Amino acid sequence: MSHTTHLLYSSGLIISSLLFSAVSSAAEWQGPLEGIQNTFLKPKYQEYYASAETLSHDVHQLCASPNNQTLNTARAAFEHNMLDWQEVQWLNFGPVSYFMRFYGFQFWPDKKSITTRQLRTLKQNIDSTYEDDFWKKASIAVKGLTAIEAILYRDSFSPISDKTNCDLLYQITQHHAITTKDIANEWKTHSVEEWVFVEEDSSEDIHTVALEQLLQQWLEHLSVLKESKIEIPLGYNAKAKPKMAEFYRSNQSLNAIKQNLQTYIDLYHAGSPSLFDLANQAFPKESHALDEQFLISLKIAGALPETVFSNKADQANVEVKQEITKLVESISQSQAQLQQLIVALGFNIGFNSRDGD
């Protein structure tokens, strides 16, 4: 998109926004807000908790009967739980934002292998009955999916042959399940509006402010997806750093990306009316273009080889490199389109809090 075209596109959206704002009411935003809440936050956290419980149970079976079959069952449960996490990972807001629970679910990127080093230290002082007080003080690096993946997939931990490591793994999965249960229950009894603050004398509508918070988080996660999940590990702008890929040990990096992309599509259409429905009233061309761009990204990601993050031959393949470039460009375009659309709809989207370190 040229600079001139971009200005015309933006100006058109702004003019249309003024017309749309004149006929729309803040109450309309309750549709997509409730849609996201009832389609994602409440049921998806319940699913995340259920698969965390299954993971803990399967790891318990692994430790009771350590063999390749129980190991593979536990790994399959981990991969299921990891995908459930991808559906809510975009939102560092609400219950998950308290007590560092968001980062406790996944300590990534782990640039200095802190998780591995701390797990080895913890093994030397393992207590078979770690209590809640321990986990309240424990490092986020030894909690959640990053730590679970390290023990399940790193040969040096070998939960089949090392009972101490398996016991440690079980305790981590237990704590992981308890944490997901707590957050799922908190979403059951609370609404998004309860997690935002509006001044008593403010004229701002609570539904609008709450949805604005969610949209900001969504935009920020698009940056995480493009930069941290694709560009850095695959060396898009510099030398490849494959160990920086998300869930590289379990070779689930690409699956996580595909789940994120599907989640964006679902978010866009959540609610009655959905964000897509409301945008389509004022900007039919732009709203459909964004929908199509999300689908294009998902199609490109779906065509990439499953080993693209772990196989140097795949990364060096000219055709694969071209598809990676297309994917990055497509995600960038969808992010720009989404931002322009929601700003035109009257939302105040500010600083990207996930940019940088």
Salt bridges, closest charged atoms under 4 A:
GLU47 OE1 - LYS44 NZ 3.83
ASP58 OD1 - HIS57 ND1 3.19
ASP84 OD2 - HIS80 NE2 3.62
GLU87 OE2 - LYS44 NZ 3.05
ASP133 OD2 - LYS137 NZ 3.46
ASP162 OD2 - LYS123 NZ 2.57
ASP167 OD2 - LYS163 NZ 2.92
GLU186 OE1 - ARG101 NH2 2.99
GLU193 OE2 - HIS207 ND1 3.01
GLU194 OE1 - HIS190 ND1 2.87
GLU220 OE1 - ARG354 NE 3.56
GLU231 OE2 - LYS226 NZ 3.50
GLU246 OE1 - LYS229 NZ 2.78
ASP291 OD1 - HIS269 NE2 2.84
GLU306 OE2 - LYS258 NZ 3.06
GLU323 OE2 - LYS326 NZ 3.20
ASP357 OD2 - LYS111 NZ 3.15
